[in-house]
Amino acid sequence: MKKTKNVPETSSLLVIQRNEQGKIWSHIRQKWLIETPEERVRQEYVCSLGSVLN
């Protein structure tokens, strides 16, 4: 049986997604990362670029 990871649903609009363990979803890396101030800014920037490009 293949192990699956908890991956949020993808859509055409990139939205910042956080979980209860203090992690933030990276749309580029396709994995959960520890939410630091730097990572939060990175993900907000990626999401804003995705909104502009769509």
PyMOL commands that set and color helices and strands:
alter all, ss='L'
color gray80, all
select helices_A, chain A and resi 37-53
alter helices_A, ss='H'
color red, helices_A
select strands_A, chain A and resi 23-26+31-34
alter strands_A, ss='S'
color yellow, strands_A
deselect
rebuild
show_as cartoon
